[in-house]
Amino acid sequence: ICAAHAKDIFQDLDLMEKVSLYQVVQPYPLHTRFQEELLQEHSNILVIEETTGVIELQLAARDQVKGKKSGHVPSVGELSPEIVESVIADFVSVASTSKVVEPAIGKRPTLCAGCPHRASFFAIKRAAPKGIYTSDIGCYTLGMNLGAVDTVLCMGAAVSQAAGFSHAFGDDARPPVVATIGDSTFFHSGIPALIDARVQKAKFLLVILDNRTTAMTGNQPTPASGVDAGNNPVPAVNIEQVVRGCGIEYVKSGNPLDVKNFTALVKEGVSYAVENGPAVILAESPCLLSLSRDEIRQRYVKVEVEDTCDGCGYCLSHFECPAIVMSESGDNVTIDYGLCTGCGVCVSVCPKNSIKTVK
């Protein structure tokens, strides 16, 4: 990408006949003869790389090499065409024709409006408010925004870290430990850790966020989907049977969009785990991106904010649904119906019952 930008910039600044331009096809290991010729023939060398300065590192023994390490190229952020032009213009001492615009700071990444994971995390926080929350790699990692994710290491670590925290505390001092892992991640690398947790009698609750897909990377099917990547029928693997096959005796399922009953289920699971060892709850609700428009329309619940809303902001800070927006006056929240998917969960979130369903 940087090479493409540089070629355009060389033409714009009329540098093609004045400065040598090389595009490295194989950054590592950098060809020895190329390194020797480059260093012999050029008194000043500028290395522009989008990612870590791998090329610069191999050439950096010489003072004539400039790049991220020397401070001539920004070490963080995207190298936009404007930034690349500014860097090249400074290097060759010509005037730049572009103005570098600082990127606007918008909203932080958050779960989609109507995402069942948001409801699961809200229920977990209510059921175990002083718990330790281990989690995993997936779009549900964004549960950290909701204060329901404390650790993220690698795929499957939600289970093994939950077991580790369980063992680190004595029975009298152990806080509730609740792990969250996606259905596809569970199949990928959560099973061995769960088997070990059962054998070691680790006392924690595992909530498997079963949205029936691999949402973060493009909605690929999971082993439970019953179809392959080409949408051809294949045998489906039942998650509950796999969990029971790991030796887990407490396995229950619930719909996280039913906040009241799902919160009660999580409380029950935590209580069981504290006394008996690992427990598993399947949070079963499909990803919105895998549903058809008709399927979303069939389950759509219209909600509205009543005049009793005083803008306390609880729904924003504890639930963070993109469809709930604070008004400009700050006196109340409103519903952005362009984003709302009609899950209806916010009705259970408002502590003052100011969000109601429309009959």
Contacts in CASP RR format, 6 or more apart in sequence:
PFRMAT RR
TARGET T0000
AUTHOR 0000-0000-0000
METHOD contacts of the structure
MODEL  1
ICAAHAKDIFQDLDLMEKVSLYQVVQPYPLHTRFQEELLQEHSNILVIEE
TTGVIELQLAARDQVKGKKSGHVPSVGELSPEIVESVIADFVSVASTSKV
VEPAIGKRPTLCAGCPHRASFFAIKRAAPKGIYTSDIGCYTLGMNLGAVD
TVLCMGAAVSQAAGFSHAFGDDARPPVVATIGDSTFFHSGIPALIDARVQ
KAKFLLVILDNRTTAMTGNQPTPASGVDAGNNPVPAVNIEQVVRGCGIEY
VKSGNPLDVKNFTALVKEGVSYAVENGPAVILAESPCLLSLSRDEIRQRY
VKVEVEDTCDGCGYCLSHFECPAIVMSESGDNVTIDYGLCTGCGVCVSVC
PKNSIKTVK
1 50 0 8 1.000
1 79 0 8 1.000
2 48 0 8 1.000
2 49 0 8 1.000
2 50 0 8 1.000
2 79 0 8 1.000
2 84 0 8 1.000
3 23 0 8 1.000
5 79 0 8 1.000
5 81 0 8 1.000
5 84 0 8 1.000
5 85 0 8 1.000
6 21 0 8 1.000
6 48 0 8 1.000
6 84 0 8 1.000
6 88 0 8 1.000
7 21 0 8 1.000
8 81 0 8 1.000
9 15 0 8 1.000
9 81 0 8 1.000
9 84 0 8 1.000
9 85 0 8 1.000
9 88 0 8 1.000
10 16 0 8 1.000
10 19 0 8 1.000
10 21 0 8 1.000
10 88 0 8 1.000
12 85 0 8 1.000
12 97 0 8 1.000
13 85 0 8 1.000
13 88 0 8 1.000
13 89 0 8 1.000
13 92 0 8 1.000
13 94 0 8 1.000
13 96 0 8 1.000
13 97 0 8 1.000
15 21 0 8 1.000
15 88 0 8 1.000
15 92 0 8 1.000
15 94 0 8 1.000
18 92 0 8 1.000
19 92 0 8 1.000
20 41 0 8 1.000
20 42 0 8 1.000
22 38 0 8 1.000
24 30 0 8 1.000
24 55 0 8 1.000
27 49 0 8 1.000
27 54 0 8 1.000
27 55 0 8 1.000
28 54 0 8 1.000
28 55 0 8 1.000
28 58 0 8 1.000
29 58 0 8 1.000
30 55 0 8 1.000
30 58 0 8 1.000
30 59 0 8 1.000
35 58 0 8 1.000
35 59 0 8 1.000
38 45 0 8 1.000
38 59 0 8 1.000
39 45 0 8 1.000
39 59 0 8 1.000
39 62 0 8 1.000
39 64 0 8 1.000
42 64 0 8 1.000
43 64 0 8 1.000
44 64 0 8 1.000
44 66 0 8 1.000
44 91 0 8 1.000
45 59 0 8 1.000
45 62 0 8 1.000
45 64 0 8 1.000
45 65 0 8 1.000
45 66 0 8 1.000
46 66 0 8 1.000
46 67 0 8 1.000
46 72 0 8 1.000
46 73 0 8 1.000
46 87 0 8 1.000
46 88 0 8 1.000
46 91 0 8 1.000
47 53 0 8 1.000
47 55 0 8 1.000
47 56 0 8 1.000
47 59 0 8 1.000
47 65 0 8 1.000
47 66 0 8 1.000
47 67 0 8 1.000
47 68 0 8 1.000
47 73 0 8 1.000
48 67 0 8 1.000
48 73 0 8 1.000
48 79 0 8 1.000
48 84 0 8 1.000
48 87 0 8 1.000
48 88 0 8 1.000
49 55 0 8 1.000
49 56 0 8 1.000
49 68 0 8 1.000
49 73 0 8 1.000
50 78 0 8 1.000
50 79 0 8 1.000
53 67 0 8 1.000
53 68 0 8 1.000
53 69 0 8 1.000
56 65 0 8 1.000
56 67 0 8 1.000
56 68 0 8 1.000
56 69 0 8 1.000
57 69 0 8 1.000
59 65 0 8 1.000
60 69 0 8 1.000
66 72 0 8 1.000
66 73 0 8 1.000
66 91 0 8 1.000
67 73 0 8 1.000
68 74 0 8 1.000
68 75 0 8 1.000
72 87 0 8 1.000
72 90 0 8 1.000
72 91 0 8 1.000
73 79 0 8 1.000
73 87 0 8 1.000
74 83 0 8 1.000
74 87 0 8 1.000
78 103 0 8 1.000
79 87 0 8 1.000
80 100 0 8 1.000
81 98 0 8 1.000
82 98 0 8 1.000
82 99 0 8 1.000
82 100 0 8 1.000
82 101 0 8 1.000
83 100 0 8 1.000
85 96 0 8 1.000
85 97 0 8 1.000
85 98 0 8 1.000
86 96 0 8 1.000
86 98 0 8 1.000
86 100 0 8 1.000
89 95 0 8 1.000
89 96 0 8 1.000
90 96 0 8 1.000
107 322 0 8 1.000
108 145 0 8 1.000
109 142 0 8 1.000
110 142 0 8 1.000
110 145 0 8 1.000
110 320 0 8 1.000
110 322 0 8 1.000
111 117 0 8 1.000
111 118 0 8 1.000
111 139 0 8 1.000
111 140 0 8 1.000
111 142 0 8 1.000
111 143 0 8 1.000
111 145 0 8 1.000
111 320 0 8 1.000
112 288 0 8 1.000
112 289 0 8 1.000
112 322 0 8 1.000
112 341 0 8 1.000
113 288 0 8 1.000
113 321 0 8 1.000
113 322 0 8 1.000
113 323 0 8 1.000
113 339 0 8 1.000
113 340 0 8 1.000
113 341 0 8 1.000
113 343 0 8 1.000
114 288 0 8 1.000
114 321 0 8 1.000
114 323 0 8 1.000
114 340 0 8 1.000
114 341 0 8 1.000
114 342 0 8 1.000
114 343 0 8 1.000
114 345 0 8 1.000
115 139 0 8 1.000
115 287 0 8 1.000
115 288 0 8 1.000
116 209 0 8 1.000
116 211 0 8 1.000
116 255 0 8 1.000
116 256 0 8 1.000
116 257 0 8 1.000
116 283 0 8 1.000
116 285 0 8 1.000
116 286 0 8 1.000
116 287 0 8 1.000
116 343 0 8 1.000
117 139 0 8 1.000
117 140 0 8 1.000
117 142 0 8 1.000
117 143 0 8 1.000
117 209 0 8 1.000
117 211 0 8 1.000
117 256 0 8 1.000
117 283 0 8 1.000
118 143 0 8 1.000
118 146 0 8 1.000
118 319 0 8 1.000
118 320 0 8 1.000
118 321 0 8 1.000
118 345 0 8 1.000
119 256 0 8 1.000
119 257 0 8 1.000
119 259 0 8 1.000
119 262 0 8 1.000
119 285 0 8 1.000
119 343 0 8 1.000
119 345 0 8 1.000
120 140 0 8 1.000
120 180 0 8 1.000
120 207 0 8 1.000
120 209 0 8 1.000
120 256 0 8 1.000
120 262 0 8 1.000
120 283 0 8 1.000
121 140 0 8 1.000
121 143 0 8 1.000
121 146 0 8 1.000
121 147 0 8 1.000
121 148 0 8 1.000
121 149 0 8 1.000
121 180 0 8 1.000
122 146 0 8 1.000
122 148 0 8 1.000
122 259 0 8 1.000
122 318 0 8 1.000
122 319 0 8 1.000
122 345 0 8 1.000
122 349 0 8 1.000
123 256 0 8 1.000
123 259 0 8 1.000
123 262 0 8 1.000
123 263 0 8 1.000
123 266 0 8 1.000
124 133 0 8 1.000
124 148 0 8 1.000
124 178 0 8 1.000
124 180 0 8 1.000
124 207 0 8 1.000
124 266 0 8 1.000
125 146 0 8 1.000
125 147 0 8 1.000
125 148 0 8 1.000
125 318 0 8 1.000
126 263 0 8 1.000
126 266 0 8 1.000
127 178 0 8 1.000
127 263 0 8 1.000
127 264 0 8 1.000
127 266 0 8 1.000
127 267 0 8 1.000
127 270 0 8 1.000
128 176 0 8 1.000
128 178 0 8 1.000
128 205 0 8 1.000
128 266 0 8 1.000
128 267 0 8 1.000
128 270 0 8 1.000
130 175 0 8 1.000
130 176 0 8 1.000
131 175 0 8 1.000
131 176 0 8 1.000
131 177 0 8 1.000
131 178 0 8 1.000
132 150 0 8 1.000
132 162 0 8 1.000
132 165 0 8 1.000
132 175 0 8 1.000
132 176 0 8 1.000
132 177 0 8 1.000
132 178 0 8 1.000
133 147 0 8 1.000
133 148 0 8 1.000
133 149 0 8 1.000
133 150 0 8 1.000
133 151 0 8 1.000
133 178 0 8 1.000
133 179 0 8 1.000
133 180 0 8 1.000
134 150 0 8 1.000
134 151 0 8 1.000
134 157 0 8 1.000
134 158 0 8 1.000
134 159 0 8 1.000
134 161 0 8 1.000
134 162 0 8 1.000
134 165 0 8 1.000
134 177 0 8 1.000
134 178 0 8 1.000
134 179 0 8 1.000
134 180 0 8 1.000
135 141 0 8 1.000
135 143 0 8 1.000
135 144 0 8 1.000
135 148 0 8 1.000
135 149 0 8 1.000
135 150 0 8 1.000
135 151 0 8 1.000
135 152 0 8 1.000
135 158 0 8 1.000
135 179 0 8 1.000
135 180 0 8 1.000
135 181 0 8 1.000
136 152 0 8 1.000
136 154 0 8 1.000
136 155 0 8 1.000
136 156 0 8 1.000
136 157 0 8 1.000
136 158 0 8 1.000
136 179 0 8 1.000
136 180 0 8 1.000
136 181 0 8 1.000
136 182 0 8 1.000
136 185 0 8 1.000
137 152 0 8 1.000
137 154 0 8 1.000
137 155 0 8 1.000
137 156 0 8 1.000
137 185 0 8 1.000
137 216 0 8 1.000
138 182 0 8 1.000
138 185 0 8 1.000
138 215 0 8 1.000
138 216 0 8 1.000
139 215 0 8 1.000
139 216 0 8 1.000
140 149 0 8 1.000
140 180 0 8 1.000
140 182 0 8 1.000
140 209 0 8 1.000
141 149 0 8 1.000
141 152 0 8 1.000
142 149 0 8 1.000
143 149 0 8 1.000
144 150 0 8 1.000
144 152 0 8 1.000
145 320 0 8 1.000
146 318 0 8 1.000
146 319 0 8 1.000
146 320 0 8 1.000
148 180 0 8 1.000
149 180 0 8 1.000
151 157 0 8 1.000
151 158 0 8 1.000
151 161 0 8 1.000
153 161 0 8 1.000
154 189 0 8 1.000
155 185 0 8 1.000
155 188 0 8 1.000
155 189 0 8 1.000
155 190 0 8 1.000
156 181 0 8 1.000
156 185 0 8 1.000
156 186 0 8 1.000
156 188 0 8 1.000
156 189 0 8 1.000
156 190 0 8 1.000
156 193 0 8 1.000
157 193 0 8 1.000
158 179 0 8 1.000
158 180 0 8 1.000
158 181 0 8 1.000
158 185 0 8 1.000
158 190 0 8 1.000
158 206 0 8 1.000
159 179 0 8 1.000
159 181 0 8 1.000
159 190 0 8 1.000
159 193 0 8 1.000
159 194 0 8 1.000
159 197 0 8 1.000
159 206 0 8 1.000
160 193 0 8 1.000
160 196 0 8 1.000
160 197 0 8 1.000
161 179 0 8 1.000
162 177 0 8 1.000
162 178 0 8 1.000
162 179 0 8 1.000
162 197 0 8 1.000
162 202 0 8 1.000
162 204 0 8 1.000
162 206 0 8 1.000
163 193 0 8 1.000
163 196 0 8 1.000
163 197 0 8 1.000
163 200 0 8 1.000
163 202 0 8 1.000
163 204 0 8 1.000
163 278 0 8 1.000
164 202 0 8 1.000
165 177 0 8 1.000
165 204 0 8 1.000
166 174 0 8 1.000
166 177 0 8 1.000
166 197 0 8 1.000
166 202 0 8 1.000
166 203 0 8 1.000
166 204 0 8 1.000
167 200 0 8 1.000
167 202 0 8 1.000
169 175 0 8 1.000
171 203 0 8 1.000
174 203 0 8 1.000
174 274 0 8 1.000
176 204 0 8 1.000
176 205 0 8 1.000
176 270 0 8 1.000
176 273 0 8 1.000
176 274 0 8 1.000
177 203 0 8 1.000
177 204 0 8 1.000
177 205 0 8 1.000
177 273 0 8 1.000
178 204 0 8 1.000
178 205 0 8 1.000
178 206 0 8 1.000
178 207 0 8 1.000
178 266 0 8 1.000
178 270 0 8 1.000
179 204 0 8 1.000
179 205 0 8 1.000
179 206 0 8 1.000
179 207 0 8 1.000
180 206 0 8 1.000
180 207 0 8 1.000
180 209 0 8 1.000
181 190 0 8 1.000
181 206 0 8 1.000
181 207 0 8 1.000
181 208 0 8 1.000
181 209 0 8 1.000
182 208 0 8 1.000
182 209 0 8 1.000
182 210 0 8 1.000
182 211 0 8 1.000
183 208 0 8 1.000
183 209 0 8 1.000
183 210 0 8 1.000
183 211 0 8 1.000
183 212 0 8 1.000
183 222 0 8 1.000
183 224 0 8 1.000
183 239 0 8 1.000
184 213 0 8 1.000
184 214 0 8 1.000
184 220 0 8 1.000
184 222 0 8 1.000
186 208 0 8 1.000
186 239 0 8 1.000
187 222 0 8 1.000
187 223 0 8 1.000
187 224 0 8 1.000
187 237 0 8 1.000
187 239 0 8 1.000
187 242 0 8 1.000
191 242 0 8 1.000
191 246 0 8 1.000
194 206 0 8 1.000
194 243 0 8 1.000
194 246 0 8 1.000
194 248 0 8 1.000
194 278 0 8 1.000
194 280 0 8 1.000
195 246 0 8 1.000
195 247 0 8 1.000
197 204 0 8 1.000
197 206 0 8 1.000
197 278 0 8 1.000
198 246 0 8 1.000
198 247 0 8 1.000
198 248 0 8 1.000
198 277 0 8 1.000
198 278 0 8 1.000
201 277 0 8 1.000
201 278 0 8 1.000
202 277 0 8 1.000
202 278 0 8 1.000
203 273 0 8 1.000
203 274 0 8 1.000
203 275 0 8 1.000
203 276 0 8 1.000
203 277 0 8 1.000
203 278 0 8 1.000
204 273 0 8 1.000
204 277 0 8 1.000
204 278 0 8 1.000
204 279 0 8 1.000
205 266 0 8 1.000
205 269 0 8 1.000
205 270 0 8 1.000
205 272 0 8 1.000
205 273 0 8 1.000
205 278 0 8 1.000
205 279 0 8 1.000
205 280 0 8 1.000
205 281 0 8 1.000
206 278 0 8 1.000
206 279 0 8 1.000
206 280 0 8 1.000
206 281 0 8 1.000
207 266 0 8 1.000
207 280 0 8 1.000
207 281 0 8 1.000
207 282 0 8 1.000
207 283 0 8 1.000
208 239 0 8 1.000
208 243 0 8 1.000
208 280 0 8 1.000
208 281 0 8 1.000
208 282 0 8 1.000
208 283 0 8 1.000
209 283 0 8 1.000
210 224 0 8 1.000
210 239 0 8 1.000
210 253 0 8 1.000
210 282 0 8 1.000
210 283 0 8 1.000
210 284 0 8 1.000
210 285 0 8 1.000
211 285 0 8 1.000
211 286 0 8 1.000
211 287 0 8 1.000
211 290 0 8 1.000
212 222 0 8 1.000
212 224 0 8 1.000
212 225 0 8 1.000
212 286 0 8 1.000
212 287 0 8 1.000
212 290 0 8 1.000
213 219 0 8 1.000
213 220 0 8 1.000
213 221 0 8 1.000
213 222 0 8 1.000
213 225 0 8 1.000
213 286 0 8 1.000
213 287 0 8 1.000
213 289 0 8 1.000
213 290 0 8 1.000
214 220 0 8 1.000
214 221 0 8 1.000
214 222 0 8 1.000
215 287 0 8 1.000
215 289 0 8 1.000
215 290 0 8 1.000
219 287 0 8 1.000
219 289 0 8 1.000
219 290 0 8 1.000
220 229 0 8 1.000
221 227 0 8 1.000
221 228 0 8 1.000
221 229 0 8 1.000
223 236 0 8 1.000
223 237 0 8 1.000
224 236 0 8 1.000
224 237 0 8 1.000
224 238 0 8 1.000
224 239 0 8 1.000
225 236 0 8 1.000
226 233 0 8 1.000
226 234 0 8 1.000
226 235 0 8 1.000
226 236 0 8 1.000
227 233 0 8 1.000
227 234 0 8 1.000
228 234 0 8 1.000
239 282 0 8 1.000
240 251 0 8 1.000
240 253 0 8 1.000
240 282 0 8 1.000
243 251 0 8 1.000
243 280 0 8 1.000
243 282 0 8 1.000
244 251 0 8 1.000
248 278 0 8 1.000
248 279 0 8 1.000
248 280 0 8 1.000
249 276 0 8 1.000
250 269 0 8 1.000
250 272 0 8 1.000
250 273 0 8 1.000
250 276 0 8 1.000
250 278 0 8 1.000
250 279 0 8 1.000
250 280 0 8 1.000
251 279 0 8 1.000
251 280 0 8 1.000
251 281 0 8 1.000
251 282 0 8 1.000
252 265 0 8 1.000
252 268 0 8 1.000
252 269 0 8 1.000
252 280 0 8 1.000
252 281 0 8 1.000
252 282 0 8 1.000
253 281 0 8 1.000
253 282 0 8 1.000
253 283 0 8 1.000
253 284 0 8 1.000
254 261 0 8 1.000
254 262 0 8 1.000
254 265 0 8 1.000
254 281 0 8 1.000
254 282 0 8 1.000
254 283 0 8 1.000
254 284 0 8 1.000
255 261 0 8 1.000
255 262 0 8 1.000
255 283 0 8 1.000
255 284 0 8 1.000
255 285 0 8 1.000
256 262 0 8 1.000
256 283 0 8 1.000
256 285 0 8 1.000
257 285 0 8 1.000
257 343 0 8 1.000
257 344 0 8 1.000
257 345 0 8 1.000
259 345 0 8 1.000
259 348 0 8 1.000
259 349 0 8 1.000
260 348 0 8 1.000
262 283 0 8 1.000
265 281 0 8 1.000
266 281 0 8 1.000
269 279 0 8 1.000
269 281 0 8 1.000
270 279 0 8 1.000
272 279 0 8 1.000
273 279 0 8 1.000
288 296 0 8 1.000
288 341 0 8 1.000
296 341 0 8 1.000
296 342 0 8 1.000
299 342 0 8 1.000
299 343 0 8 1.000
300 341 0 8 1.000
300 342 0 8 1.000
301 342 0 8 1.000
301 343 0 8 1.000
301 344 0 8 1.000
301 357 0 8 1.000
302 342 0 8 1.000
302 357 0 8 1.000
302 358 0 8 1.000
303 335 0 8 1.000
303 340 0 8 1.000
303 342 0 8 1.000
303 344 0 8 1.000
303 346 0 8 1.000
303 347 0 8 1.000
303 355 0 8 1.000
303 356 0 8 1.000
303 357 0 8 1.000
303 358 0 8 1.000
304 335 0 8 1.000
304 355 0 8 1.000
304 356 0 8 1.000
304 358 0 8 1.000
305 332 0 8 1.000
305 333 0 8 1.000
305 334 0 8 1.000
305 335 0 8 1.000
305 354 0 8 1.000
305 355 0 8 1.000
306 354 0 8 1.000
306 355 0 8 1.000
306 356 0 8 1.000
307 332 0 8 1.000
308 352 0 8 1.000
308 353 0 8 1.000
308 354 0 8 1.000
309 332 0 8 1.000
309 333 0 8 1.000
309 350 0 8 1.000
309 352 0 8 1.000
309 354 0 8 1.000
309 355 0 8 1.000
310 331 0 8 1.000
310 332 0 8 1.000
310 352 0 8 1.000
310 354 0 8 1.000
311 326 0 8 1.000
311 327 0 8 1.000
311 330 0 8 1.000
311 331 0 8 1.000
311 332 0 8 1.000
311 333 0 8 1.000
312 351 0 8 1.000
312 352 0 8 1.000
313 326 0 8 1.000
313 333 0 8 1.000
314 349 0 8 1.000
314 350 0 8 1.000
314 351 0 8 1.000
315 321 0 8 1.000
315 324 0 8 1.000
315 333 0 8 1.000
315 346 0 8 1.000
315 349 0 8 1.000
315 350 0 8 1.000
315 355 0 8 1.000
316 324 0 8 1.000
316 326 0 8 1.000
316 333 0 8 1.000
318 349 0 8 1.000
319 345 0 8 1.000
319 346 0 8 1.000
319 349 0 8 1.000
321 345 0 8 1.000
321 346 0 8 1.000
322 336 0 8 1.000
322 339 0 8 1.000
323 335 0 8 1.000
323 336 0 8 1.000
323 337 0 8 1.000
323 338 0 8 1.000
323 339 0 8 1.000
323 340 0 8 1.000
323 341 0 8 1.000
323 346 0 8 1.000
324 333 0 8 1.000
324 334 0 8 1.000
324 335 0 8 1.000
324 336 0 8 1.000
324 346 0 8 1.000
325 333 0 8 1.000
325 334 0 8 1.000
325 335 0 8 1.000
325 336 0 8 1.000
326 332 0 8 1.000
326 333 0 8 1.000
326 334 0 8 1.000
327 333 0 8 1.000
327 334 0 8 1.000
335 355 0 8 1.000
344 357 0 8 1.000
346 355 0 8 1.000
347 355 0 8 1.000
347 356 0 8 1.000
347 357 0 8 1.000
349 355 0 8 1.000
END
